[in-house]
């Protein structure tokens, strides 16, 4: 084998490719940073934070050896982080973009630092959003399960309306409910079924009514309207909702302010 053949064989080695790639990266980026960017300072507050994180996890302070290991890992993280930024590895990465967005939004959407609202403010909020705080309706009803389709519904309905007996198909739920809340009913049968109960006449077998399980014949025996919402009994809930909305509005305003600093060009195909 002559020197040209040996040279070609060496150039085909993966290790040579790796070293050449590393040399190219170093040539492109190795000297592009300033001395300050190459300086990593692990000061007292940073070390105290590392020790505090360790204590939160293990319920004790780290030993000297453990603290040294924590510092080494922190420096390692910082080196990799800076090198990644220097090489532009943060660009065009959807995960990093999303995490940065979430972190910025966490600074904006902090409802706890809002001033405490007075009762008048909360009452206006409650009056403006009654559906959010209304109690749940309650029902007493009977149901007979037909199965996945409504086959035979008319004949079964006629029997029940005449006072006859129709057991329906077996189902792992009771045939009668008393004082059941809309939330519980929705959990068992589905929200559409719970909403349909409010529209059915009292004391009459009706249907078929669809649920997440299939089709049912239903007789509503009693309805209890939701109790009106009162600030005195749900002040904290109303305040939490108010704070959440204020934080959302503040976040929207912060985004609009940031957006104004950019010239956005959208070139749709």
trRosetta pair geometry for C-beta under 8 A, 3 or more apart (Angstrom, degrees):
i j d omega theta_ij theta_ji phi_ij phi_ji
1 5 4.4 -120 -168 90 90 134
1 6 5.6 109 132 -55 116 85
1 9 7.9 -3 -177 -11 145 139
2 5 5.3 100 55 9 66 101
2 6 7.2 -131 104 -1 35 91
3 6 5.6 -54 -144 41 36 110
3 7 6.0 41 155 -24 68 107
4 7 5.7 -55 -147 36 29 113
4 8 6.4 29 155 -19 64 105
5 8 5.8 -54 -149 35 30 109
5 9 6.4 30 153 -19 64 106
6 9 5.7 -55 -150 35 33 112
6 10 6.5 34 153 -20 66 104
7 10 5.8 -53 -150 34 32 111
7 11 6.5 31 154 -20 65 106
8 11 5.7 -55 -149 35 33 112
8 12 6.7 31 153 -21 64 105
9 12 5.9 -58 -156 31 33 110
9 13 7.5 51 145 -40 61 91
10 13 5.8 -36 -166 -2 43 117
10 16 6.2 107 156 -59 74 153
11 16 6.0 -125 -134 113 33 155
12 16 7.7 67 59 47 18 130
13 16 4.5 89 71 1 95 105
13 17 7.3 -162 97 -7 53 83
14 17 5.4 -55 -153 35 40 114
14 18 6.3 41 151 -22 71 103
15 18 5.5 -52 -150 34 35 113
15 19 6.3 30 154 -15 67 106
16 19 5.9 -56 -146 40 31 107
16 20 6.1 31 155 -20 65 109
17 20 5.8 -58 -146 38 28 111
17 21 6.3 29 155 -20 64 107
18 21 5.8 -57 -152 36 28 110
18 22 6.4 27 153 -17 64 106
19 22 5.6 -52 -146 37 33 111
19 23 6.3 35 154 -20 65 104
20 23 5.7 -52 -148 35 32 112
20 24 6.4 34 152 -21 64 104
21 24 5.6 -53 -150 34 33 112
21 25 6.5 33 153 -18 66 103
22 25 5.7 -52 -149 35 34 110
22 26 6.3 31 154 -17 66 105
23 26 5.7 -55 -147 38 32 110
23 27 6.2 34 153 -22 66 106
24 27 5.6 -54 -147 35 31 112
24 28 6.3 23 157 -15 65 108
25 28 5.9 -61 -148 40 29 106
25 29 5.9 -28 174 29 68 111
25 30 7.5 101 122 -48 62 88
25 87 6.9 -4 -160 -116 115 119
26 29 6.9 -81 -127 59 20 73
26 30 3.8 34 -171 -54 67 130
27 30 6.5 10 -58 11 15 115
28 32 7.9 -13 137 -33 54 129
29 32 5.2 -62 -154 12 52 127
29 86 5.7 121 178 146 125 102
29 87 5.9 -8 -116 -92 176 69
32 86 6.8 147 75 -164 114 104
33 37 4.0 -115 -177 85 111 134
33 38 5.8 128 111 -50 124 89
33 82 8.0 54 -116 166 156 114
33 86 6.1 -49 -61 -116 120 129
34 37 4.9 99 54 4 74 102
34 38 7.3 -145 98 -3 42 89
35 38 5.6 -65 -152 40 37 109
35 39 6.5 39 152 -30 69 107
36 39 5.6 -56 -150 26 36 114
37 82 6.8 154 175 -163 88 128
37 86 7.8 118 158 -84 135 115
40 75 6.0 110 130 -136 149 86
40 78 5.3 123 -133 115 131 143
40 79 7.1 -56 -55 -66 154 76
40 82 7.9 -128 -78 -14 109 148
41 46 7.9 142 116 6 70 148
42 46 5.3 -123 -158 91 60 136
42 47 6.2 82 158 -58 95 90
42 71 5.7 92 170 -152 161 102
42 74 6.4 109 -115 99 123 128
42 75 6.4 -63 -52 -70 132 95
43 46 5.2 96 54 12 64 104
43 47 7.2 -126 106 -4 33 92
44 47 5.7 -58 -146 38 32 109
44 48 6.2 32 157 -20 67 106
45 48 5.6 -55 -145 38 32 112
45 49 6.4 36 154 -22 65 103
46 49 5.7 -51 -151 32 32 113
46 50 6.7 34 150 -18 63 102
46 74 7.2 143 160 162 113 154
47 50 5.6 -51 -151 34 36 112
47 51 6.4 33 152 -16 66 105
47 67 7.2 48 -167 -174 102 111
47 71 6.6 -7 -111 -89 93 108
48 51 5.7 -54 -146 40 33 110
48 52 6.1 37 153 -22 66 107
49 52 5.5 -53 -145 36 31 113
49 53 6.4 33 156 -20 64 102
50 53 5.9 -53 -150 34 30 110
50 54 6.6 31 151 -18 63 105
50 67 7.2 113 109 -146 118 74
50 70 4.6 138 167 148 127 129
50 71 6.7 144 87 -74 173 61
50 74 5.9 -75 -91 -55 136 143
51 54 5.6 -53 -151 36 34 113
51 55 6.3 34 152 -20 67 106
51 61 6.1 10 -175 -149 108 85
51 62 5.7 -124 -127 22 78 105
51 67 6.2 -2 -87 -114 99 107
51 70 7.3 145 -71 83 54 164
52 55 5.6 -53 -145 36 33 112
52 56 6.5 37 154 -22 65 102
53 56 5.7 -49 -149 31 32 113
53 57 6.7 25 154 -14 63 107
54 57 6.0 -65 -155 39 31 107
54 58 6.0 -20 168 22 71 113
54 61 7.3 70 96 -154 113 37
54 62 4.6 1 125 -46 160 111
54 66 6.9 126 -156 142 154 121
54 67 7.8 -117 8 -92 163 67
54 70 6.2 -74 -56 -87 131 149
55 58 6.7 -74 -125 58 25 78
55 59 6.9 55 -176 -121 60 11
55 60 6.3 -129 -126 85 73 16
55 61 5.5 -7 -86 -87 110 51
55 62 7.5 -105 -56 -23 73 73
56 59 8.0 16 -167 -68 14 48
58 62 7.8 90 51 -78 140 71
62 66 3.7 -134 -170 100 104 118
62 67 4.6 143 102 -60 123 75
62 70 6.3 -79 -101 -16 178 136
63 66 4.6 93 49 10 75 104
63 67 6.8 -138 93 -7 37 87
64 67 5.7 -55 -146 36 29 111
64 68 6.4 32 153 -20 63 104
65 68 5.7 -52 -150 34 32 112
65 69 6.5 32 151 -18 64 104
66 69 5.6 -53 -150 36 34 112
66 70 6.4 39 150 -22 65 103
67 70 5.5 -49 -149 33 35 115
67 71 6.5 36 152 -19 65 102
68 71 5.7 -53 -150 35 33 111
68 72 6.4 35 152 -20 65 103
69 72 5.6 -50 -147 35 34 112
69 73 6.4 31 154 -16 65 105
70 73 5.9 -57 -149 39 30 109
70 74 6.3 32 152 -22 65 107
71 74 5.5 -53 -147 35 32 113
71 75 6.4 33 154 -17 65 103
72 75 5.9 -55 -151 37 30 109
72 76 6.3 33 151 -21 64 107
73 76 5.4 -52 -146 36 34 116
73 77 6.3 39 153 -22 65 101
74 77 5.6 -49 -150 33 32 113
74 78 6.4 30 152 -18 63 105
75 78 5.6 -56 -149 37 33 111
75 79 6.3 35 153 -21 67 104
76 79 5.8 -51 -147 34 30 111
76 80 6.4 24 157 -12 64 107
77 80 6.1 -61 -149 41 28 106
77 81 6.0 30 154 -23 66 111
78 81 5.5 -54 -143 37 30 115
78 82 6.2 25 160 -15 66 106
79 82 6.2 -59 -147 39 26 104
79 83 6.2 22 158 -14 63 111
80 83 5.8 -58 -143 42 29 109
80 84 6.1 34 157 -23 65 107
81 84 5.8 -57 -150 34 26 112
81 85 6.6 23 154 -15 62 105
82 85 5.7 -53 -148 38 34 110
82 86 6.1 35 153 -22 67 107
83 86 5.5 -53 -144 36 33 114
83 87 6.3 19 160 -8 66 109
84 87 6.1 -65 -146 45 27 100
84 89 4.2 -76 -165 51 82 126
84 90 6.4 93 138 -42 100 84
85 88 7.5 37 -179 -73 32 27
85 89 7.3 -76 -63 41 24 82
85 90 5.8 8 -105 -8 64 125
88 91 4.9 -23 179 13 89 120
89 93 7.1 35 155 -37 62 139
90 93 6.1 -97 -163 29 35 125
90 96 5.1 -144 -151 148 76 160
93 96 4.1 48 94 19 116 112
93 97 6.4 166 86 -16 59 86
94 97 5.6 -55 -144 38 32 114
94 98 6.1 30 159 -19 66 107
95 98 6.0 -58 -149 37 27 108
95 99 6.4 23 155 -17 64 108
96 99 5.8 -56 -144 38 32 109
96 100 6.3 32 157 -18 66 106
97 100 6.0 -58 -150 37 28 109
97 101 6.4 29 153 -19 63 107
98 101 5.6 -53 -149 36 32 113
98 102 6.3 32 154 -19 66 105
99 102 5.7 -52 -145 37 33 111
99 103 6.3 34 154 -21 65 105
100 103 5.7 -53 -146 35 31 111
100 104 6.4 30 156 -16 65 105
101 104 5.9 -57 -150 38 30 108
101 105 6.2 25 155 -16 66 110
102 105 5.7 -58 -144 41 30 110
102 106 6.3 38 154 -28 64 102
103 106 5.6 -48 -151 26 32 114
103 107 7.3 33 150 -17 59 97
104 107 5.9 -54 -163 29 38 110
104 108 6.8 28 146 -13 68 107
105 108 5.4 -57 -147 40 42 109
105 109 5.5 8 165 5 79 114
105 251 5.9 42 -147 -145 84 129
106 109 6.5 -61 -121 53 26 88
106 110 7.3 59 167 -64 55 90
107 110 6.9 -37 -170 -24 26 116
108 247 7.5 125 130 -176 69 80
108 250 6.1 -176 175 117 86 92
108 251 4.1 108 127 -107 126 77
108 254 4.6 -134 -122 38 130 157
108 255 7.7 29 -128 -40 173 80
109 247 4.4 84 -153 160 67 112
109 248 6.6 33 -120 -80 111 45
109 250 7.2 157 -95 75 52 100
109 251 4.6 -3 -65 -60 91 132
110 113 5.2 32 115 13 111 108
110 247 6.4 -177 50 -128 21 123
111 114 5.7 -34 -167 1 56 120
111 240 7.9 85 125 -152 153 54
111 243 3.6 95 -179 156 125 103
111 244 5.7 -43 -71 -76 154 41
111 246 6.5 111 -125 68 91 97
111 247 4.1 -81 -70 -41 82 132
112 243 7.5 54 -68 -177 35 142
114 117 7.9 3 129 -39 115 87
114 243 5.6 -177 42 -132 140 89
114 246 5.4 77 -112 105 156 144
114 247 7.1 -110 -41 -62 127 82
117 121 4.0 -116 -171 85 108 136
117 122 5.4 125 117 -49 125 88
117 125 7.8 17 161 -9 162 136
117 239 6.2 -173 46 -126 114 90
117 242 5.8 -36 -4 120 160 151
117 243 7.9 -140 -10 -63 118 80
118 121 5.3 101 55 7 67 101
118 122 7.3 -139 101 1 36 91
119 122 5.7 -60 -146 43 35 107
119 123 5.9 38 156 -24 70 106
119 231 6.6 106 -157 146 91 150
119 235 7.8 -49 -113 -127 84 119
120 123 5.7 -52 -144 35 29 111
120 124 6.6 31 155 -18 62 103
121 124 6.0 -56 -155 34 30 109
121 125 6.6 28 149 -17 64 107
121 242 7.1 99 136 -160 102 155
122 125 5.4 -52 -148 37 37 113
122 126 6.2 39 152 -20 68 104
122 231 5.9 116 117 -138 111 125
122 235 6.5 46 148 -146 160 77
122 238 4.9 94 -169 122 107 126
122 239 5.9 -38 -106 -76 129 73
122 242 6.1 -99 -109 -33 74 154
123 126 5.5 -50 -145 37 33 113
123 127 6.2 32 155 -17 66 106
123 231 5.4 -56 -90 -55 79 151
124 127 5.8 -55 -143 40 30 109
124 128 6.1 25 157 -17 64 112
125 128 5.9 -61 -145 40 28 108
125 129 6.4 -18 168 21 65 110
125 238 6.1 136 93 -180 117 101
125 241 7.1 160 154 95 130 104
125 242 4.7 -40 -129 -90 172 110
125 245 7.9 173 -141 41 124 144
126 129 6.8 -84 -141 56 22 78
126 130 7.2 59 163 -90 63 58
126 133 6.0 -38 -141 30 87 158
126 229 6.1 -150 -170 117 112 124
126 231 5.6 -133 -16 -77 164 93
126 238 5.2 -29 -72 -128 101 137
127 130 6.9 0 -152 -60 29 91
129 132 4.4 5 147 12 110 122
129 133 6.9 90 108 -3 87 99
129 241 7.4 -142 87 141 151 141
130 133 6.5 -86 -157 51 37 89
130 134 5.9 53 155 -55 78 100
130 229 6.2 -177 -148 26 72 126
131 134 5.8 -34 -136 1 33 118
132 241 6.3 118 147 -148 144 159
133 229 3.9 73 118 -124 108 155
133 234 6.0 156 -158 104 117 154
133 237 6.8 134 -119 114 103 122
133 238 6.4 8 -92 -84 146 90
133 241 7.8 -119 -65 4 104 161
134 226 4.7 61 165 129 99 152
134 228 7.5 -47 -126 -131 77 36
134 229 5.7 -93 -87 -38 41 107
135 226 4.0 168 75 -166 77 89
135 227 4.2 38 15 43 150 80
135 228 7.7 -27 7 4 105 9
135 229 7.0 172 -26 -73 75 70
136 181 4.7 59 106 -169 136 102
136 182 4.3 -147 -172 35 105 100
136 183 5.3 -77 -108 -16 161 94
136 226 5.8 164 75 -105 3 104
137 181 7.6 136 84 -154 40 57
137 182 4.8 64 56 -43 79 122
137 197 7.9 179 109 94 129 112
137 198 6.1 64 90 -88 171 112
137 223 6.7 -17 -176 -168 114 89
137 224 6.4 157 -165 81 63 61
137 225 6.1 -37 -114 -135 91 30
137 226 5.2 -68 -62 -48 62 81
138 179 5.3 1 171 -159 129 56
138 180 6.4 157 -157 73 75 32
138 181 5.3 -40 -98 -93 83 53
138 182 7.2 -106 -77 -27 38 73
138 223 7.6 144 82 -163 53 43
138 224 4.1 -6 59 55 97 116
139 177 6.9 45 100 100 87 117
139 179 7.9 164 71 -115 26 15
139 180 5.7 -33 64 61 76 87
139 182 7.5 84 -6 -75 104 68
139 185 6.8 28 40 -57 121 151
139 197 5.1 -41 -85 159 165 143
139 220 6.0 -68 -160 -140 115 99
139 222 6.9 159 -157 84 47 62
139 223 5.8 -11 -106 -106 76 62
139 224 7.4 -148 -66 21 36 79
140 176 8.0 8 -175 -178 78 86
140 177 6.5 -163 -141 101 43 66
140 178 4.8 15 -119 -125 99 55
140 179 6.2 7 -70 -38 89 48
140 180 7.4 130 -89 11 40 83
140 220 7.4 106 79 -169 55 59
140 221 4.3 -60 106 70 102 106
140 222 4.1 34 33 40 112 99
141 176 7.5 -167 100 -146 38 54
141 177 5.5 5 54 54 72 100
141 180 7.5 -75 27 37 92 122
141 197 6.3 -99 -50 -135 158 121
141 218 5.8 0 176 -170 126 97
141 219 6.3 167 -158 86 74 48
141 220 4.7 -33 -100 -107 105 54
141 221 6.0 -176 -91 9 39 80
142 175 5.9 17 -158 151 82 82
142 176 4.9 -20 -103 -100 79 77
142 177 7.7 -176 -80 21 34 68
142 218 7.0 158 83 -154 54 49
142 219 4.6 3 52 54 100 99
142 221 6.9 70 -12 -32 89 110
143 168 7.9 -18 136 -9 64 172
143 173 7.7 -5 74 109 128 121
143 175 6.1 -146 64 -154 62 56
143 176 7.9 178 19 -78 66 34
143 177 7.7 24 -1 -2 105 105
143 216 4.7 -15 -165 -174 108 132
143 217 6.9 150 -156 78 55 50
143 218 5.1 -12 -102 -102 81 76
143 219 7.9 -163 -71 24 41 64
144 156 7.0 -151 110 161 141 131
144 160 7.1 -149 4 -79 150 144
144 166 5.7 43 -156 108 162 99
144 167 7.1 161 -139 149 108 19
144 168 3.5 177 -178 -48 84 134
144 175 6.6 26 -84 -142 60 108
144 216 6.4 143 69 -161 43 74
144 217 4.5 -8 55 55 101 101
144 218 7.9 -155 23 -68 67 39
145 168 4.5 120 50 157 57 129
145 169 5.0 -86 103 60 100 82
145 170 7.5 -42 65 91 134 10
145 171 4.2 110 -22 -28 163 138
145 173 7.8 116 -53 54 129 105
145 213 7.0 -52 -133 118 120 128
145 214 6.5 73 -165 71 94 120
145 215 7.7 118 -163 83 55 51
145 216 5.7 -38 -102 -103 49 83
146 149 7.3 -92 127 93 109 40
146 150 5.7 38 120 -124 155 48
146 151 7.2 161 170 51 112 56
146 152 7.0 -179 -149 71 106 91
146 153 5.8 -7 -116 -86 155 88
146 156 7.1 -175 -101 45 103 160
146 168 6.4 -77 -67 -142 43 100
146 169 6.6 70 -173 8 12 110
146 207 7.9 171 -24 144 132 137
146 208 5.9 -56 12 -117 152 127
146 214 6.5 -146 71 132 74 115
146 215 4.3 -37 59 91 121 98
146 216 6.3 -166 3 -91 90 26
146 217 6.6 94 -46 -20 108 85
147 151 7.3 -24 62 41 125 94
147 169 5.0 69 -61 6 87 158
147 214 5.2 -111 141 174 23 155
147 215 6.6 -5 65 43 48 92
148 214 4.5 -96 -91 -118 35 113
148 215 7.2 62 158 2 12 90
149 214 7.5 -59 -13 -162 25 104
149 215 6.5 -3 156 3 15 133
150 153 4.2 -17 175 -33 92 136
150 207 7.9 -168 -134 148 117 96
150 208 4.2 -133 -119 2 121 159
150 215 4.4 -133 -80 179 79 171
152 155 5.3 -56 -164 45 71 110
152 156 5.6 68 139 -22 89 107
153 156 5.9 -64 -146 43 29 107
153 157 5.9 31 158 -25 67 111
153 207 6.4 -124 -164 116 119 98
153 208 4.7 -76 -129 -44 147 110
153 215 6.8 -69 -84 142 127 137
153 217 6.7 163 -150 -69 86 103
154 157 5.7 -55 -145 35 27 113
154 158 6.5 30 155 -21 62 104
155 158 5.8 -53 -152 32 31 112
155 159 6.7 32 151 -19 63 103
156 159 5.7 -52 -152 33 35 113
156 160 6.4 31 154 -15 67 107
156 166 4.8 124 -157 -161 92 158
156 168 7.5 81 -163 -85 147 75
156 217 6.1 -143 116 -33 116 152
157 160 5.9 -56 -147 39 32 108
157 161 6.2 29 156 -18 66 110
157 205 5.8 180 -148 121 75 118
157 206 7.9 33 -138 -135 121 16
157 207 6.5 -161 -93 62 118 90
157 217 5.8 -168 -89 -124 81 133
158 161 5.9 -57 -144 38 29 109
158 162 6.5 24 157 -16 63 108
159 162 6.0 -65 -154 38 28 106
159 164 4.0 -78 -179 72 82 131
159 165 7.4 -56 154 58 116 28
159 166 5.0 111 93 -49 129 119
160 163 7.8 63 -179 -61 32 10
160 164 6.4 -88 -75 63 27 77
160 166 5.3 -73 -61 24 94 124
160 205 4.3 91 115 -67 126 173
160 217 6.4 155 9 142 162 146
160 219 7.4 -149 159 -47 130 125
161 204 7.3 20 -115 -160 98 77
161 205 5.3 -126 -69 44 76 117
166 217 7.6 21 97 53 134 150
168 171 7.4 -27 123 -2 118 112
168 175 7.5 152 38 -113 129 115
168 216 7.9 19 -138 -134 151 69
168 217 7.3 -154 -84 32 124 103
171 213 6.6 71 -143 162 127 151
173 188 6.3 109 -118 -178 137 123
173 189 8.0 76 -133 -70 174 90
173 213 8.0 -129 2 -36 134 168
174 177 6.7 131 86 -67 112 70
177 180 4.1 -19 166 -21 125 137
177 185 7.4 107 150 -92 170 100
179 224 7.4 21 -126 5 72 142
180 184 5.3 -119 -172 83 88 124
180 185 5.4 101 133 -59 119 97
181 184 4.7 92 61 9 84 102
181 185 6.9 -151 96 -5 42 88
182 185 5.6 -55 -144 40 33 113
182 186 6.1 37 155 -23 66 106
182 194 4.7 106 -161 -180 79 126
182 197 7.8 -160 -111 56 86 128
183 186 5.7 -53 -148 35 29 113
183 187 6.5 33 152 -21 63 103
183 194 7.9 70 -66 -137 16 163
184 187 5.7 -53 -152 32 33 113
184 188 6.5 20 155 -11 66 109
185 188 5.9 -64 -149 42 32 104
185 189 5.7 -25 174 30 71 111
185 193 6.7 -133 155 104 100 100
185 194 4.2 132 101 -99 112 101
185 197 6.9 -34 159 -6 163 149
186 189 7.0 -75 -118 60 20 73
186 190 6.4 -42 -155 138 58 16
186 191 4.4 29 -141 -89 114 60
186 193 7.4 165 -106 62 50 87
186 194 4.2 -48 -67 -14 80 148
189 193 3.8 -81 129 77 118 155
189 194 6.6 145 71 -45 107 76
189 211 4.0 -71 -172 -142 90 128
189 212 6.3 162 175 22 37 88
189 213 6.8 -69 -132 6 66 106
189 216 7.8 -42 -142 -8 130 150
190 193 4.8 93 66 5 86 104
190 194 7.2 -156 96 -5 46 87
190 210 8.0 -43 72 125 144 76
190 211 5.0 159 25 -163 114 66
190 212 3.8 145 -55 -29 121 98
190 213 7.9 -155 -15 -5 112 69
191 194 5.5 -55 -149 38 38 112
191 195 6.2 36 155 -19 70 105
192 195 5.7 -54 -146 38 31 110
192 196 6.3 36 153 -25 64 105
192 210 6.5 -15 112 89 128 96
192 211 7.4 -178 77 -115 93 42
193 196 5.7 -54 -150 31 31 114
193 197 7.1 42 151 -30 61 95
193 209 6.1 99 -132 146 80 110
193 210 6.9 -126 -78 97 85 49
193 211 4.1 21 -68 -102 141 86
193 212 7.4 -92 -14 -5 125 72
193 216 7.5 53 -135 30 122 133
194 197 6.0 -43 -160 15 35 115
194 198 8.0 34 149 -16 58 96
195 198 6.2 -52 -169 25 43 111
195 199 7.5 25 145 -8 67 108
196 199 5.8 -68 -160 40 45 107
196 200 6.6 50 148 -36 75 103
196 209 5.1 160 121 -149 151 117
196 210 7.8 131 -34 47 159 66
196 218 7.8 115 114 41 113 160
197 200 5.9 -51 -148 18 37 114
197 209 7.9 67 -67 -162 63 160
197 218 7.0 -109 -103 160 80 150
197 220 5.8 132 -163 -91 85 126
197 223 7.7 163 144 -103 96 104
198 223 7.1 105 -121 -137 60 134
200 204 7.7 -152 167 69 92 89
200 206 4.9 -168 -146 48 112 152
200 209 7.5 -44 -69 -75 133 139
200 218 6.2 -80 -112 101 171 117
200 220 4.8 137 91 -6 117 128
201 204 4.8 11 91 36 113 122
201 206 6.6 131 37 -53 84 135
201 220 7.3 169 93 50 32 111
202 220 5.6 -81 -111 97 52 97
202 221 7.1 62 -161 -159 83 16
202 222 7.2 50 -138 -92 115 30
202 223 6.8 -107 -86 -5 108 104
203 219 7.0 8 -161 -174 18 101
203 220 7.5 -51 -21 82 34 63
203 221 6.6 70 -83 -122 59 50
204 219 6.5 -158 93 -130 21 87
205 217 5.7 14 -175 168 104 110
205 218 7.2 153 -150 81 58 29
205 219 4.6 -43 -88 -72 60 103
206 209 7.0 60 108 -43 91 110
206 217 7.2 165 80 -161 31 68
206 218 5.7 -31 65 69 82 80
206 219 7.1 133 11 -90 73 50
206 220 7.8 -12 23 1 119 92
207 215 7.2 123 176 174 116 90
207 216 6.0 -114 -127 104 145 54
207 217 4.1 -149 40 -116 149 52
207 218 5.4 121 -60 15 114 76
208 215 4.1 2 -180 -175 137 113
208 216 6.3 128 -158 59 78 32
208 217 6.3 -62 -104 -72 62 61
209 215 7.1 137 65 -159 35 62
209 216 5.1 -37 63 68 88 90
209 217 7.5 125 14 -110 88 18
209 218 4.9 -8 15 -2 139 128
210 214 7.6 -105 -143 148 64 25
210 215 5.9 -36 -98 -100 59 67
210 216 7.8 161 -93 19 12 81
211 214 6.6 2 58 50 85 38
211 215 7.6 165 20 -94 77 19
211 216 5.9 35 -7 -8 117 120
213 216 7.9 56 73 -47 108 108
220 223 6.4 21 166 -55 126 95
229 234 6.4 -59 -161 38 94 140
230 233 4.9 63 76 17 99 103
230 234 7.0 121 74 16 54 92
231 234 6.8 -95 -139 61 27 72
231 235 5.6 56 172 -87 74 77
231 238 6.2 -44 -127 9 78 161
232 235 6.8 -2 -131 -43 17 103
234 237 4.4 -42 -180 42 94 120
234 238 5.7 99 118 -25 89 95
235 238 5.8 -61 -150 39 30 108
235 239 6.1 28 156 -19 68 108
236 239 5.6 -54 -143 38 31 111
236 240 6.2 35 156 -22 65 104
237 240 5.8 -51 -148 33 29 111
237 241 6.5 27 154 -16 62 106
238 241 5.8 -58 -152 37 32 110
238 242 6.2 33 151 -20 66 107
239 242 5.5 -54 -145 37 33 113
239 243 6.2 33 156 -19 67 106
240 243 5.8 -55 -146 37 29 110
240 244 6.3 32 154 -22 63 106
241 244 5.7 -52 -149 33 30 113
241 245 6.6 27 155 -15 63 106
242 245 6.0 -60 -153 37 30 108
242 246 6.4 28 153 -18 66 107
243 246 5.7 -54 -145 36 33 111
243 247 6.3 32 156 -18 66 106
244 247 5.9 -56 -150 36 29 110
244 248 6.5 31 152 -21 63 105
245 248 5.5 -51 -148 34 34 113
245 249 6.4 33 154 -17 66 104
246 249 5.8 -55 -149 37 32 110
246 250 6.3 32 152 -19 65 107
247 250 5.6 -54 -146 38 32 112
247 251 6.3 35 153 -21 65 104
248 251 5.7 -54 -150 35 31 112
248 252 6.5 33 151 -20 64 103
249 252 5.6 -51 -149 34 34 113
249 253 6.4 34 152 -19 65 104
250 253 5.7 -52 -148 36 33 112
250 254 6.4 35 152 -20 65 104
251 254 5.6 -52 -146 35 33 112
251 255 6.4 33 154 -19 65 104
252 255 5.8 -55 -150 35 31 111
252 256 6.5 31 153 -19 65 104
253 256 5.7 -53 -148 35 32 111
253 257 6.5 34 152 -20 64 104
254 257 5.7 -54 -151 34 33 112
254 258 6.5 29 152 -15 65 105
255 258 5.7 -56 -149 39 34 108
255 259 6.0 36 153 -24 68 108
256 259 5.5 -52 -143 35 32 115
256 260 6.6 41 156 -29 62 100
257 260 6.0 -49 -156 22 30 114
257 261 7.7 29 148 -19 57 100
258 261 6.0 -57 -168 25 41 112
258 262 7.5 22 146 -9 67 108
259 262 6.0 -69 -161 38 44 106
259 264 7.4 -19 -166 -31 91 130
